[in-house]
Amino acid sequence: MSDTIPTQQTDTAKPLFTRVPPQDIEAETAVLGELMTCGSPGQPTHRYLADILDTGISPADYYRPANATIHRAICTLRAAGEPVDVRTVSAALTETGELAKVGGNGYLNMCVQAAWTPANGPAHAEIVRAKAYRRAAITAAVKVMEYAYSGEGDENDVRDMVEQQLTAIITGVPGMDQAPPTVDDLYLDFVADLEDIQNGQRRGITYGFEDVDALTSGMHPGNVTVIAAQSGVGKSTLALNAAVAAAKAGAQVMFSSLEMSSTELMQKIAAAEGRIALHHLTHEGGLTAAGWESVRRLGADLFRTLPLRVYRPDGAAIADIASAARSCARSGGLDVLVVDYLQLIEIEHGRNTNREQAVAAVSRALKNLAVQLDCHVIALSQLNDDGLMRESRAIKNDASVVIKVHRPDSEDKESARSGEVDLVIEKNRFGPTATATVAAQLHYSRFKDMGHS
């Protein structure tokens, strides 16, 4: 750390960042000992092995490097289906040449002696994780201080840095301090997920349309869906329907609109969910007594508990949307972010940057945000009159799913398919490309699966 950074004296006259970081070596050795005394499969105490590891404790959570090495050996044995005890851990460390580095068999036996009972393992693991979290928070704070003192960037860069670090701390995912996992580390979780998928127990967040969910397996964290349509076709309505459906299924959702006000969005949700004609909500005297009762019921039965946030930025900067999304992640989490729409978002760019490059930067920023916040992003995009997506190449590259909205009756008022809408899935990383047809009930500001009332 730079000598220009103040050290802030405490009551004990120790500089704030030269004290020993938070740690609990006794809890660390107890966890390792309890892992090594859980017994073999079939024994009553063996279930505690999974209970301890299910707390999320990982090698990176240990303060002592030797303890991290032992934990890693235990995980390797478990992944291979081998029993976990002092002898097998000793053999595994001997094979990798690490036994002497961790203190030999004497240290392994000391860990076993420090153990209480396997049932205490999860509680001790949580202590270790809590200390690791505090160390990560300190590291993040130091990074913010160093960047602030460095003079690099402008105030927007500093704010972005602070928000990223703050979000990482609160969501429990501060910077990575170890190498990424190997495929062997991932195998057991992969098999568990695969079993859930095959048994129909694991799908993404619903779009609210059965055929779209079947084709894509729903919305997946860290990915982007682009909904593209010409003006007036109903892409905003479709996205809002999807946002409400996801929220009704329990997902934490934020809808950011650069086109509609919060009032307009609430009117559309009320029309769709209350089956109230939209024009009755937007014109004087349009609501009957029954309509008012529907609105009252929506407040009590839906809006009071619906985990949906509406954000109308003052400007149109991607930084404002990202800031609001991080705030949602810090306050209850964020599973789905809807942005309406791409071509209206502004981003800081150089004088020589053309429009296609600017939109590409926005698209990339949303993709990065999806990964950083582990949420799914729905980004709306405008189509040209010839049906091509503006600045399409970069947008399509960043998207996992691209859905074009086509209404036959928008072009031909006498179309035999009046009231039908084709959701053309042009790109799908989770399944085949195909067309899902839904019904348009735009007087209720909604789209519905065919055959559903």
CORCORSUL-V285258 format. One record per helix or strand. SS is the DSSP state (H for helix, E for strand). FROM is the first residue (numbers start at 1). LEN is the number of residues. Records with the same first field share a line. If there is no record, write none. Layout:
SS=FROM-LEN / FROM-LEN
//
This chain:
E=9-1 / 15-1 / 205-1 / 219-1 / 224-6 / 253-5 / 308-4 / 317-1 / 336-5 / 346-1 / 376-8 / 389-1 / 401-6 / 420-9 / 434-8 / 446-4
H=25-11 / 44-10 / 59-3 / 65-15 / 86-10 / 99-4 / 104-11 / 118-33 / 155-16 / 183-16 / 210-7 / 235-14 / 262-13 / 278-5 / 289-15 / 318-13 / 342-3 / 355-19 / 392-7 / 408-4 / 442-3
//
